[in-house]
Amino acid sequence: QVQLVESGGGLVQPGGSLRLSCAASERAISNYAMGWFRQTPGKEREFVAGVTWSGGRTDYADFVKGRFTISRNTANNTVALRMNSLKLEDTAIYYCAATTWRRLWVIRTTDEYNYWGQGTQVTVSA
C-alpha cells in the first residue's frame, strides 16, 4: 500500500500560481501511475493531470493545458502539480491519487485509482 499526503494549497488571486505537492510513503512512487484530480461541491471528481507509472508520459485535462504541469521526483518520492495563470473556476479541493495499473497511457478515470490523499483546498479569489 501507499499513503499519499498533499500540501501546498491555499488562497491565490486570479492569474497567480501555486505548487501542490504529493508525498508518498511506504512504497516507491515509481511503482504507481499518478494523477491529480479536483472536486467542487455538488460535482463529480474530475481528472486534472496524470503521469504514467514509467514516468514517460503525461496528460492533462483540456481546461488546464498550457497552465498546469505535473512532475514526478522519484528521489524524493513526490509528485507535484505546478499551477499557473489560475482562474476563479480552478477553485476546488485537489486530490492526489495512485494506481497500480501499468498502462502505456495516462489513466484519467477515478475508478482505476487505488489510493487517494485527503485533498488540499485551492481557492482562487480576488
C-alpha positions as CSV (number, residue, x, y, z in Angstrom):
1,Q,0.0,0.0,0.0
2,V,0.9,3.6,-0.3
3,Q,-0.2,6.6,1.7
4,L,-0.5,10.0,-0.1
5,V,-0.3,13.4,1.6
6,E,-1.0,16.6,-0.4
7,S,0.3,20.0,0.6
8,G,0.6,23.4,-1.0
9,G,-3.0,24.5,-1.3
10,G,-4.1,28.0,-0.3
11,L,-5.7,31.3,-1.4
12,V,-4.4,33.0,-4.5
13,Q,-5.6,35.8,-6.8
14,P,-6.6,35.2,-10.4
15,G,-3.6,35.0,-12.6
16,G,-1.4,33.7,-9.7
17,S,0.4,30.5,-9.2
18,L,0.5,27.6,-6.7
19,R,2.5,24.5,-6.5
20,L,0.9,21.4,-5.0
21,S,3.0,18.5,-3.7
22,C,2.0,14.9,-3.1
23,A,4.3,12.9,-0.8
24,A,4.1,9.1,-1.0
25,S,5.0,6.8,1.9
26,E,5.5,3.1,2.3
27,R,6.4,2.3,-1.3
28,A,8.4,4.0,-4.1
29,I,6.3,6.2,-6.3
30,S,7.8,4.6,-9.3
31,N,5.6,1.6,-8.7
32,Y,2.5,3.7,-9.5
33,A,0.9,5.7,-12.1
34,M,-0.1,9.0,-10.5
35,G,-2.8,11.6,-11.0
36,W,-4.2,14.8,-9.8
37,F,-8.0,15.3,-9.6
38,R,-10.2,18.0,-8.3
39,Q,-13.7,18.3,-6.9
40,T,-16.2,21.1,-6.1
41,P,-19.4,20.8,-4.1
42,G,-22.1,19.0,-6.0
43,K,-19.9,17.9,-8.8
44,E,-18.0,14.7,-9.6
45,R,-14.3,14.4,-9.1
46,E,-12.6,15.3,-12.3
47,F,-9.2,14.5,-13.8
48,V,-6.7,17.3,-13.9
49,A,-3.3,15.8,-14.8
50,G,-1.5,12.5,-14.7
51,V,1.7,10.6,-15.3
52,T,2.3,7.0,-16.3
53,W,3.9,4.6,-14.0
54,S,7.1,4.7,-16.1
55,G,7.1,8.5,-15.9
56,G,7.4,8.7,-19.6
57,R,4.1,10.2,-20.5
58,T,1.9,13.0,-19.0
59,D,-1.6,14.1,-19.9
60,Y,-3.8,17.0,-19.0
61,A,-7.4,17.9,-19.0
62,D,-8.2,20.4,-21.7
63,F,-9.1,23.1,-19.2
64,V,-5.6,23.1,-17.7
65,K,-3.4,22.5,-20.7
66,G,-0.7,25.1,-21.0
67,R,-1.3,26.3,-17.5
68,F,-0.6,23.3,-15.2
69,T,2.4,21.0,-15.2
70,I,2.7,17.6,-13.4
71,S,6.1,16.3,-12.5
72,R,7.4,13.3,-10.6
73,N,10.5,13.2,-8.4
74,T,11.5,9.6,-7.6
75,A,14.4,10.7,-5.4
76,N,12.0,12.5,-3.1
77,N,9.1,10.2,-3.7
78,T,6.8,13.1,-4.6
79,V,4.6,14.3,-7.4
80,A,4.0,18.0,-7.9
81,L,1.4,20.0,-9.8
82,R,2.5,23.4,-10.8
83,M,-0.5,25.6,-11.5
84,N,0.0,28.9,-13.3
85,S,-2.5,31.5,-14.6
86,L,-5.1,30.4,-12.1
87,K,-8.7,31.2,-12.8
88,L,-11.7,31.5,-10.5
89,E,-13.0,28.3,-11.8
90,D,-9.9,26.4,-10.6
91,T,-11.2,26.7,-7.1
92,A,-11.6,23.2,-5.8
93,I,-10.2,20.5,-3.5
94,Y,-7.3,18.9,-5.2
95,Y,-6.6,15.2,-4.7
96,C,-3.5,13.2,-5.4
97,A,-4.1,9.6,-6.5
98,A,-2.1,6.5,-7.2
99,T,-2.8,3.3,-9.1
100,T,-1.1,0.0,-9.6
101,W,-2.4,-0.3,-13.1
102,R,0.5,-0.2,-15.5
103,R,-0.7,1.2,-18.8
104,L,1.1,2.9,-21.6
105,W,-1.3,5.9,-21.4
106,V,-2.2,8.2,-18.6
107,I,-5.2,6.9,-16.6
108,R,-7.9,9.5,-16.4
109,T,-10.8,7.7,-14.6
110,T,-11.2,7.8,-10.9
111,D,-12.4,4.2,-10.8
112,E,-8.9,2.9,-11.8
113,Y,-7.1,4.7,-8.9
114,N,-6.5,2.6,-5.8
115,Y,-5.2,5.2,-3.4
116,W,-6.1,8.7,-2.6
117,G,-4.8,11.5,-0.5
118,Q,-7.0,13.6,1.8
119,G,-7.1,16.6,-0.5
120,T,-5.9,20.2,-0.3
121,Q,-8.0,23.2,-0.8
122,V,-7.2,25.7,-3.6
123,T,-9.1,28.9,-3.6
124,V,-8.8,31.4,-6.4
125,S,-10.4,34.7,-5.4
126,A,-9.9,38.4,-5.9
